[in-house]
Amino acid sequence: MPESEEVRGGGPLARARIRTEGSGVREVKSAARTVALLELLAARGDRPARLDELAEELGVPRSSMYQLLQTLVDRGWVRSDTTGSLYGIGISALHTGTSYLDSDPHVRTVRPFLDEASDALGETIHLARLDGPNVVYLATRESHEYLRTISRVGRRIPAHAGALGKALLAERPDDELPLPEGPLAALTENTHTDRATLLADLAEVRERGHSIDREETVTGIAGFGFALRYDSPAMDAISCSVPVARLDAAHEARVVAVMREIRTKIESVLSPASGAPDWR
C-alpha cells in the first residue's frame, strides 16, 4: 500500500482529532489542519500536490487552503514550484526530523550497537519505533552487499506487516493491539490480512522471543525482529533483514544469535532508571 493511502486510511484530520480526544484536551482546529496538511504532503513523497487536490483531500475551502499553504511556504515547511501550482514538504520538516533523532537518548545509545550488528552479520539492520498502528524507521545500517539509494529513516509501515512491528505488537495483550479498523492492508501476498492468523503469529513470537517476517513486507526479503524492553510495553525494536536467496538454516541461526546478543547489550545500558525523559 502506498504511504499516501496509509495516511488516508484514517484521514489526516481524523487522526489528529483522535490524538486530541485521547488527551482530553479540546482540539485547536487550525493546528490540527496544519498538521494534517504536513502529514499528507510528507506521505506523498516525490509526488507534489496541487491546491485543489489538497483542499479536496482535507475537506478545506480552497481559499483557506491557499492561505495556509502560503503561510507554510513563507516559513519553509512547504515548498512550491516556480509556477506556484505544485506543493511539497519543505526543508523545515527535515530540520525538525533531524532534531528529533539527534535529541532522542535511545536512538543515540542504540546507533553503535546497530553498527556492531551490521559488522558481525553484513546484513541490513534497523531500529524502529511504534507509532499508533505503524512503525517508523529511526536508524538503518545497510547491507555490505547491497546499498539502497533511498534512506528508510522516517518512513513508516503498518505494524502488522513486518518483523519490527510484530515484535512490538507481541509485547501487548491481544485486546490492546493498536490495529486499524477494518481489513489489514497487504504489502505482499504473504502479509497477514486476517486478524486470527496475525494473533496466532504473535503468540508464536511471544513463545519464541523474536518475530519472523518471511516476505511479508518486501518480496524476497526475510526479517527477524527483537523488541527492546527498556520501556514497558516496548516502543522500540531492532531487526535484521536478509535476502531469502542467501538465507539458509545456518545463517538464520547466526542472525538470531547475534541479534539476541545485541538486544541484551542495548537493554543492559538503557533502562527506566537511566534518567531519560519518558516522551510518551
Secondary structure, DSSP 8 states (H G I E B T S, - for coil): --HHHHHHHH-HHHHHHHHHHHHT----HHHHHHHHHHHHHHHHTT--EEHHHHHHHHT--HHHHHHHHHHHHHTTSEEE-TTS-EEEE-HHHHHHHHHHHHH-HHHHHHHHHHHHHHHHH-SEEEEEEEETTEEEEEEEE--SS---SS--TT-EEEGGGSHHHHHHHTTS-GGG----SSS---SSTTS--SHHHHHHHHHHHHHHSSEEEESSSSTTEEEEEEEETTSSS--EEEEEEEEGGG--HHHHHHHHHHHHHHHHHHHHH--GGG------
